[in-house]
Amino acid sequence: MDVNIINSSRAFRNISKVNYYNINDSLLFKKHKIDSLIFSQSNFYYSSKPKLYLNIYSKLEKKLKKIKDSISATSDVKIE
């Protein structure tokens, strides 16, 4: 998930420059206590096992849906 956020932020162009934080790989590595070599090895491993990768994303999607539903249930804001 974190990798997707970082990759998305690279393509994001904030015109207003308000509340925008540049997210980079070093933050990801620090958060997960890894370095670029470990990340590359892990990425290679999971990329070579697409069914396993898909299973991880499916679980993540379920977790995100629970979070989204709980936020929607406790507020007037509808999240799409």
PDB file as gemmi writes it, atoms N, CA and C in Angstrom:
CRYST1    1.000    1.000    1.000  90.00  90.00  90.00 P 1                      
ATOM      1  N   MET A   1       0.820  -1.190   0.000  1.00  0.00           N  
ATOM      2  CA  MET A   1       0.000   0.000   0.000  1.00  0.00           C  
ATOM      3  C   MET A   1       0.867   1.258   0.000  1.00  0.00           C  
ATOM      4  N   ASP A   2       1.857   1.269   0.855  1.00  0.00           N  
ATOM      5  CA  ASP A   2       2.720   2.446   0.956  1.00  0.00           C  
ATOM      6  C   ASP A   2       3.403   2.747  -0.376  1.00  0.00           C  
ATOM      7  N   VAL A   3       3.813   1.700  -1.069  1.00  0.00           N  
ATOM      8  CA  VAL A   3       4.472   1.894  -2.360  1.00  0.00           C  
ATOM      9  C   VAL A   3       3.520   2.564  -3.344  1.00  0.00           C  
ATOM     10  N   ASN A   4       2.279   2.140  -3.337  1.00  0.00           N  
ATOM     11  CA  ASN A   4       1.289   2.745  -4.231  1.00  0.00           C  
ATOM     12  C   ASN A   4       1.073   4.217  -3.907  1.00  0.00           C  
ATOM     13  N   ILE A   5       1.046   4.548  -2.641  1.00  0.00           N  
ATOM     14  CA  ILE A   5       0.879   5.950  -2.237  1.00  0.00           C  
ATOM     15  C   ILE A   5       2.066   6.780  -2.719  1.00  0.00           C  
ATOM     16  N   ILE A   6       3.258   6.251  -2.543  1.00  0.00           N  
ATOM     17  CA  ILE A   6       4.450   6.972  -2.988  1.00  0.00           C  
ATOM     18  C   ILE A   6       4.431   7.156  -4.500  1.00  0.00           C  
ATOM     19  N   ASN A   7       4.128   6.093  -5.223  1.00  0.00           N  
ATOM     20  CA  ASN A   7       4.091   6.199  -6.683  1.00  0.00           C  
ATOM     21  C   ASN A   7       3.014   7.167  -7.148  1.00  0.00           C  
ATOM     22  N   SER A   8       1.883   7.162  -6.489  1.00  0.00           N  
ATOM     23  CA  SER A   8       0.814   8.102  -6.845  1.00  0.00           C  
ATOM     24  C   SER A   8       1.227   9.535  -6.558  1.00  0.00           C  
ATOM     25  N   SER A   9       1.928   9.737  -5.465  1.00  0.00           N  
ATOM     26  CA  SER A   9       2.329  11.101  -5.115  1.00  0.00           C  
ATOM     27  C   SER A   9       3.325  11.667  -6.118  1.00  0.00           C  
ATOM     28  N   ARG A  10       4.082  10.807  -6.755  1.00  0.00           N  
ATOM     29  CA  ARG A  10       5.037  11.281  -7.763  1.00  0.00           C  
ATOM     30  C   ARG A  10       4.316  11.879  -8.966  1.00  0.00           C  
ATOM     31  N   ALA A  11       3.162  11.329  -9.277  1.00  0.00           N  
ATOM     32  CA  ALA A  11       2.405  11.810 -10.436  1.00  0.00           C  
ATOM     33  C   ALA A  11       1.494  12.981 -10.081  1.00  0.00           C  
ATOM     34  N   PHE A  12       1.338  13.241  -8.793  1.00  0.00           N  
ATOM     35  CA  PHE A  12       0.430  14.288  -8.328  1.00  0.00           C  
ATOM     36  C   PHE A  12       1.060  15.658  -8.512  1.00  0.00           C  
ATOM     37  N   ARG A  13       0.299  16.561  -9.048  1.00  0.00           N  
ATOM     38  CA  ARG A  13       0.766  17.940  -9.216  1.00  0.00           C  
ATOM     39  C   ARG A  13      -0.180  18.857  -8.462  1.00  0.00           C  
ATOM     40  N   ASN A  14       0.268  19.328  -7.336  1.00  0.00           N  
ATOM     41  CA  ASN A  14      -0.544  20.195  -6.491  1.00  0.00           C  
ATOM     42  C   ASN A  14      -0.350  21.638  -6.933  1.00  0.00           C  
ATOM     43  N   ILE A  15      -1.363  22.180  -7.548  1.00  0.00           N  
ATOM     44  CA  ILE A  15      -1.284  23.549  -8.061  1.00  0.00           C  
ATOM     45  C   ILE A  15      -1.267  24.569  -6.926  1.00  0.00           C  
ATOM     46  N   SER A  16      -2.026  24.314  -5.873  1.00  0.00           N  
ATOM     47  CA  SER A  16      -2.151  25.288  -4.787  1.00  0.00           C  
ATOM     48  C   SER A  16      -0.961  25.293  -3.838  1.00  0.00           C  
ATOM     49  N   LYS A  17      -0.208  24.225  -3.799  1.00  0.00           N  
ATOM     50  CA  LYS A  17       0.950  24.081  -2.894  1.00  0.00           C  
ATOM     51  C   LYS A  17       0.548  24.098  -1.415  1.00  0.00           C  
ATOM     52  N   VAL A  18      -0.710  23.863  -1.133  1.00  0.00           N  
ATOM     53  CA  VAL A  18      -1.198  23.866   0.240  1.00  0.00           C  
ATOM     54  C   VAL A  18      -1.321  22.430   0.730  1.00  0.00           C  
ATOM     55  N   ASN A  19      -0.816  22.183   1.927  1.00  0.00           N  
ATOM     56  CA  ASN A  19      -0.914  20.869   2.567  1.00  0.00           C  
ATOM     57  C   ASN A  19      -0.404  19.727   1.699  1.00  0.00           C  
ATOM     58  N   TYR A  20       0.683  19.954   1.001  1.00  0.00           N  
ATOM     59  CA  TYR A  20       1.268  18.902   0.174  1.00  0.00           C  
ATOM     60  C   TYR A  20       2.612  18.511   0.754  1.00  0.00           C  
ATOM     61  N   TYR A  21       2.775  17.239   0.984  1.00  0.00           N  
ATOM     62  CA  TYR A  21       4.027  16.722   1.507  1.00  0.00           C  
ATOM     63  C   TYR A  21       4.623  15.766   0.491  1.00  0.00           C  
ATOM     64  N   ASN A  22       5.875  15.966   0.180  1.00  0.00           N  
ATOM     65  CA  ASN A  22       6.553  15.084  -0.746  1.00  0.00           C  
ATOM     66  C   ASN A  22       6.894  13.779  -0.023  1.00  0.00           C  
ATOM     67  N   ILE A  23       6.370  12.706  -0.512  1.00  0.00           N  
ATOM     68  CA  ILE A  23       6.621  11.393   0.089  1.00  0.00           C  
ATOM     69  C   ILE A  23       7.686  10.718  -0.755  1.00  0.00           C  
ATOM     70  N   ASN A  24       8.733  10.245  -0.124  1.00  0.00           N  
ATOM     71  CA  ASN A  24       9.770   9.582  -0.904  1.00  0.00           C  
ATOM     72  C   ASN A  24      10.094   8.202  -0.346  1.00  0.00           C  
ATOM     73  N   ASP A  25      10.905   7.484  -1.098  1.00  0.00           N  
ATOM     74  CA  ASP A  25      11.225   6.109  -0.738  1.00  0.00           C  
ATOM     75  C   ASP A  25      11.880   5.992   0.635  1.00  0.00           C  
ATOM     76  N   SER A  26      12.694   6.958   1.011  1.00  0.00           N  
ATOM     77  CA  SER A  26      13.400   6.850   2.287  1.00  0.00           C  
ATOM     78  C   SER A  26      12.430   6.792   3.464  1.00  0.00           C  
ATOM     79  N   LEU A  27      11.285   7.461   3.352  1.00  0.00           N  
ATOM     80  CA  LEU A  27      10.279   7.375   4.417  1.00  0.00           C  
ATOM     81  C   LEU A  27       9.693   5.969   4.502  1.00  0.00           C  
ATOM     82  N   LEU A  28       9.463   5.372   3.349  1.00  0.00           N  
ATOM     83  CA  LEU A  28       8.962   3.997   3.302  1.00  0.00           C  
ATOM     84  C   LEU A  28       9.967   3.046   3.947  1.00  0.00           C  
ATOM     85  N   PHE A  29      11.231   3.174   3.586  1.00  0.00           N  
ATOM     86  CA  PHE A  29      12.261   2.300   4.132  1.00  0.00           C  
ATOM     87  C   PHE A  29      12.390   2.481   5.640  1.00  0.00           C  
ATOM     88  N   LYS A  30      12.359   3.713   6.085  1.00  0.00           N  
ATOM     89  CA  LYS A  30      12.473   3.992   7.522  1.00  0.00           C  
ATOM     90  C   LYS A  30      11.282   3.411   8.284  1.00  0.00           C  
ATOM     91  N   LYS A  31      10.083   3.608   7.750  1.00  0.00           N  
ATOM     92  CA  LYS A  31       8.873   3.115   8.415  1.00  0.00           C  
ATOM     93  C   LYS A  31       8.917   1.601   8.606  1.00  0.00           C  
ATOM     94  N   HIS A  32       9.381   0.896   7.576  1.00  0.00           N  
ATOM     95  CA  HIS A  32       9.365  -0.566   7.615  1.00  0.00           C  
ATOM     96  C   HIS A  32      10.715  -1.172   8.002  1.00  0.00           C  
ATOM     97  N   LYS A  33      11.663  -0.301   8.350  1.00  0.00           N  
ATOM     98  CA  LYS A  33      12.994  -0.722   8.798  1.00  0.00           C  
ATOM     99  C   LYS A  33      13.662  -1.638   7.771  1.00  0.00           C  
ATOM    100  N   ILE A  34      13.680  -1.163   6.528  1.00  0.00           N  
ATOM    101  CA  ILE A  34      14.331  -1.884   5.437  1.00  0.00           C  
ATOM    102  C   ILE A  34      15.219  -0.911   4.673  1.00  0.00           C  
ATOM    103  N   ASP A  35      15.967  -1.444   3.721  1.00  0.00           N  
ATOM    104  CA  ASP A  35      16.738  -0.594   2.821  1.00  0.00           C  
ATOM    105  C   ASP A  35      16.343  -0.919   1.387  1.00  0.00           C  
ATOM    106  N   SER A  36      16.963  -0.252   0.441  1.00  0.00           N  
ATOM    107  CA  SER A  36      16.562  -0.427  -0.956  1.00  0.00           C  
ATOM    108  C   SER A  36      16.829  -1.840  -1.464  1.00  0.00           C  
ATOM    109  N   LEU A  37      17.870  -2.485  -0.975  1.00  0.00           N  
ATOM    110  CA  LEU A  37      18.163  -3.857  -1.397  1.00  0.00           C  
ATOM    111  C   LEU A  37      17.079  -4.815  -0.921  1.00  0.00           C  
ATOM    112  N   ILE A  38      16.709  -4.719   0.340  1.00  0.00           N  
ATOM    113  CA  ILE A  38      15.650  -5.583   0.879  1.00  0.00           C  
ATOM    114  C   ILE A  38      14.342  -5.326   0.141  1.00  0.00           C  
ATOM    115  N   PHE A  39      14.050  -4.063  -0.123  1.00  0.00           N  
ATOM    116  CA  PHE A  39      12.839  -3.743  -0.867  1.00  0.00           C  
ATOM    117  C   PHE A  39      12.866  -4.383  -2.255  1.00  0.00           C  
ATOM    118  N   SER A  40      13.972  -4.257  -2.952  1.00  0.00           N  
ATOM    119  CA  SER A  40      14.093  -4.826  -4.301  1.00  0.00           C  
ATOM    120  C   SER A  40      13.947  -6.340  -4.284  1.00  0.00           C  
ATOM    121  N   GLN A  41      14.568  -6.976  -3.318  1.00  0.00           N  
ATOM    122  CA  GLN A  41      14.460  -8.435  -3.210  1.00  0.00           C  
ATOM    123  C   GLN A  41      13.027  -8.863  -2.921  1.00  0.00           C  
ATOM    124  N   SER A  42      12.381  -8.167  -2.029  1.00  0.00           N  
ATOM    125  CA  SER A  42      10.995  -8.477  -1.694  1.00  0.00           C  
ATOM    126  C   SER A  42      10.083  -8.236  -2.892  1.00  0.00           C  
ATOM    127  N   ASN A  43      10.289  -7.131  -3.561  1.00  0.00           N  
ATOM    128  CA  ASN A  43       9.486  -6.812  -4.734  1.00  0.00           C  
ATOM    129  C   ASN A  43       9.680  -7.863  -5.831  1.00  0.00           C  
ATOM    130  N   PHE A  44      10.898  -8.301  -6.037  1.00  0.00           N  
ATOM    131  CA  PHE A  44      11.177  -9.346  -7.023  1.00  0.00           C  
ATOM    132  C   PHE A  44      10.467 -10.646  -6.641  1.00  0.00           C  
ATOM    133  N   TYR A  45      10.568 -11.018  -5.371  1.00  0.00           N  
ATOM    134  CA  TYR A  45       9.939 -12.254  -4.889  1.00  0.00           C  
ATOM    135  C   TYR A  45       8.427 -12.237  -5.143  1.00  0.00           C  
ATOM    136  N   TYR A  46       7.764 -11.185  -4.691  1.00  0.00           N  
ATOM    137  CA  TYR A  46       6.308 -11.130  -4.841  1.00  0.00           C  
ATOM    138  C   TYR A  46       5.883 -10.929  -6.295  1.00  0.00           C  
ATOM    139  N   SER A  47       6.673 -10.249  -7.072  1.00  0.00           N  
ATOM    140  CA  SER A  47       6.355 -10.075  -8.495  1.00  0.00           C  
ATOM    141  C   SER A  47       6.420 -11.397  -9.247  1.00  0.00           C  
ATOM    142  N   SER A  48       7.250 -12.291  -8.775  1.00  0.00           N  
ATOM    143  CA  SER A  48       7.352 -13.604  -9.422  1.00  0.00           C  
ATOM    144  C   SER A  48       6.266 -14.566  -8.947  1.00  0.00           C  
ATOM    145  N   LYS A  49       5.460 -14.139  -7.988  1.00  0.00           N  
ATOM    146  CA  LYS A  49       4.362 -14.948  -7.451  1.00  0.00           C  
ATOM    147  C   LYS A  49       3.073 -14.122  -7.477  1.00  0.00           C  
ATOM    148  N   PRO A  50       2.507 -13.917  -8.675  1.00  0.00           N  
ATOM    149  CA  PRO A  50       1.354 -13.015  -8.798  1.00  0.00           C  
ATOM    150  C   PRO A  50       0.130 -13.436  -7.988  1.00  0.00           C  
ATOM    151  N   LYS A  51      -0.082 -14.729  -7.812  1.00  0.00           N  
ATOM    152  CA  LYS A  51      -1.246 -15.158  -7.016  1.00  0.00           C  
ATOM    153  C   LYS A  51      -1.084 -14.739  -5.557  1.00  0.00           C  
ATOM    154  N   LEU A  52       0.111 -14.864  -5.048  1.00  0.00           N  
ATOM    155  CA  LEU A  52       0.387 -14.442  -3.675  1.00  0.00           C  
ATOM    156  C   LEU A  52       0.239 -12.926  -3.548  1.00  0.00           C  
ATOM    157  N   TYR A  53       0.765 -12.204  -4.526  1.00  0.00           N  
ATOM    158  CA  TYR A  53       0.649 -10.749  -4.550  1.00  0.00           C  
ATOM    159  C   TYR A  53      -0.821 -10.325  -4.575  1.00  0.00           C  
ATOM    160  N   LEU A  54      -1.613 -10.990  -5.408  1.00  0.00           N  
ATOM    161  CA  LEU A  54      -3.038 -10.692  -5.504  1.00  0.00           C  
ATOM    162  C   LEU A  54      -3.746 -10.972  -4.180  1.00  0.00           C  
ATOM    163  N   ASN A  55      -3.362 -12.039  -3.515  1.00  0.00           N  
ATOM    164  CA  ASN A  55      -3.943 -12.375  -2.211  1.00  0.00           C  
ATOM    165  C   ASN A  55      -3.661 -11.269  -1.189  1.00  0.00           C  
ATOM    166  N   ILE A  56      -2.461 -10.752  -1.189  1.00  0.00           N  
ATOM    167  CA  ILE A  56      -2.099  -9.660  -0.277  1.00  0.00           C  
ATOM    168  C   ILE A  56      -2.957  -8.433  -0.564  1.00  0.00           C  
ATOM    169  N   TYR A  57      -3.093  -8.089  -1.838  1.00  0.00           N  
ATOM    170  CA  TYR A  57      -3.901  -6.925  -2.207  1.00  0.00           C  
ATOM    171  C   TYR A  57      -5.377  -7.129  -1.882  1.00  0.00           C  
ATOM    172  N   SER A  58      -5.862  -8.352  -2.024  1.00  0.00           N  
ATOM    173  CA  SER A  58      -7.264  -8.635  -1.681  1.00  0.00           C  
ATOM    174  C   SER A  58      -7.505  -8.419  -0.193  1.00  0.00           C  
ATOM    175  N   LYS A  59      -6.571  -8.879   0.630  1.00  0.00           N  
ATOM    176  CA  LYS A  59      -6.689  -8.670   2.079  1.00  0.00           C  
ATOM    177  C   LYS A  59      -6.619  -7.183   2.419  1.00  0.00           C  
ATOM    178  N   LEU A  60      -5.730  -6.481   1.757  1.00  0.00           N  
ATOM    179  CA  LEU A  60      -5.607  -5.047   1.980  1.00  0.00           C  
ATOM    180  C   LEU A  60      -6.885  -4.322   1.585  1.00  0.00           C  
ATOM    181  N   GLU A  61      -7.458  -4.721   0.467  1.00  0.00           N  
ATOM    182  CA  GLU A  61      -8.696  -4.103   0.007  1.00  0.00           C  
ATOM    183  C   GLU A  61      -9.821  -4.294   1.031  1.00  0.00           C  
ATOM    184  N   LYS A  62      -9.893  -5.470   1.633  1.00  0.00           N  
ATOM    185  CA  LYS A  62     -10.911  -5.734   2.659  1.00  0.00           C  
ATOM    186  C   LYS A  62     -10.686  -4.851   3.887  1.00  0.00           C  
ATOM    187  N   LYS A  63      -9.429  -4.710   4.297  1.00  0.00           N  
ATOM    188  CA  LYS A  63      -9.120  -3.849   5.447  1.00  0.00           C  
ATOM    189  C   LYS A  63      -9.491  -2.398   5.164  1.00  0.00           C  
ATOM    190  N   LEU A  64      -9.157  -1.931   3.974  1.00  0.00           N  
ATOM    191  CA  LEU A  64      -9.481  -0.548   3.615  1.00  0.00           C  
ATOM    192  C   LEU A  64     -10.984  -0.324   3.552  1.00  0.00           C  
ATOM    193  N   LYS A  65     -11.721  -1.314   3.085  1.00  0.00           N  
ATOM    194  CA  LYS A  65     -13.179  -1.202   3.039  1.00  0.00           C  
ATOM    195  C   LYS A  65     -13.751  -1.092   4.448  1.00  0.00           C  
ATOM    196  N   LYS A  66     -13.217  -1.878   5.390  1.00  0.00           N  
ATOM    197  CA  LYS A  66     -13.675  -1.793   6.781  1.00  0.00           C  
ATOM    198  C   LYS A  66     -13.422  -0.398   7.349  1.00  0.00           C  
ATOM    199  N   ILE A  67     -12.245   0.137   7.078  1.00  0.00           N  
ATOM    200  CA  ILE A  67     -11.917   1.479   7.558  1.00  0.00           C  
ATOM    201  C   ILE A  67     -12.861   2.503   6.938  1.00  0.00           C  
ATOM    202  N   LYS A  68     -13.046   2.409   5.638  1.00  0.00           N  
ATOM    203  CA  LYS A  68     -13.946   3.325   4.928  1.00  0.00           C  
ATOM    204  C   LYS A  68     -15.359   3.245   5.488  1.00  0.00           C  
ATOM    205  N   ASP A  69     -15.852   2.027   5.698  1.00  0.00           N  
ATOM    206  CA  ASP A  69     -17.204   1.843   6.230  1.00  0.00           C  
ATOM    207  C   ASP A  69     -17.333   2.409   7.637  1.00  0.00           C  
ATOM    208  N   SER A  70     -16.302   2.229   8.463  1.00  0.00           N  
ATOM    209  CA  SER A  70     -16.376   2.750   9.832  1.00  0.00           C  
ATOM    210  C   SER A  70     -16.352   4.275   9.838  1.00  0.00           C  
ATOM    211  N   ILE A  71     -15.592   4.878   8.929  1.00  0.00           N  
ATOM    212  CA  ILE A  71     -15.577   6.340   8.833  1.00  0.00           C  
ATOM    213  C   ILE A  71     -16.927   6.840   8.349  1.00  0.00           C  
ATOM    214  N   SER A  72     -17.466   6.188   7.341  1.00  0.00           N  
ATOM    215  CA  SER A  72     -18.769   6.591   6.801  1.00  0.00           C  
ATOM    216  C   SER A  72     -19.870   6.445   7.845  1.00  0.00           C  
ATOM    217  N   ALA A  73     -19.774   5.410   8.677  1.00  0.00           N  
ATOM    218  CA  ALA A  73     -20.799   5.162   9.690  1.00  0.00           C  
ATOM    219  C   ALA A  73     -20.760   6.191  10.818  1.00  0.00           C  
ATOM    220  N   THR A  74     -19.596   6.781  11.057  1.00  0.00           N  
ATOM    221  CA  THR A  74     -19.466   7.716  12.177  1.00  0.00           C  
ATOM    222  C   THR A  74     -19.462   9.177  11.761  1.00  0.00           C  
ATOM    223  N   SER A  75     -19.642   9.431  10.472  1.00  0.00           N  
ATOM    224  CA  SER A  75     -19.643  10.829  10.032  1.00  0.00           C  
ATOM    225  C   SER A  75     -20.675  11.042   8.936  1.00  0.00           C  
ATOM    226  N   ASP A  76     -20.879  12.300   8.636  1.00  0.00           N  
ATOM    227  CA  ASP A  76     -21.811  12.660   7.573  1.00  0.00           C  
ATOM    228  C   ASP A  76     -21.136  12.657   6.206  1.00  0.00           C  
ATOM    229  N   VAL A  77     -19.840  12.432   6.189  1.00  0.00           N  
ATOM    230  CA  VAL A  77     -19.087  12.459   4.943  1.00  0.00           C  
ATOM    231  C   VAL A  77     -19.161  11.097   4.277  1.00  0.00           C  
ATOM    232  N   LYS A  78     -19.513  11.092   3.000  1.00  0.00           N  
ATOM    233  CA  LYS A  78     -19.557   9.846   2.251  1.00  0.00           C  
ATOM    234  C   LYS A  78     -18.247   9.702   1.485  1.00  0.00           C  
ATOM    235  N   ILE A  79     -17.581   8.587   1.694  1.00  0.00           N  
ATOM    236  CA  ILE A  79     -16.309   8.325   1.031  1.00  0.00           C  
ATOM    237  C   ILE A  79     -16.559   7.383  -0.132  1.00  0.00           C  
ATOM    238  N   GLU A  80     -16.054   7.770  -1.283  1.00  0.00           N  
ATOM    239  CA  GLU A  80     -16.244   6.918  -2.466  1.00  0.00           C  
ATOM    240  C   GLU A  80     -14.978   6.243  -2.865  1.00  0.00           C  
TER     241      GLU A  80                                                      
END                                                                             
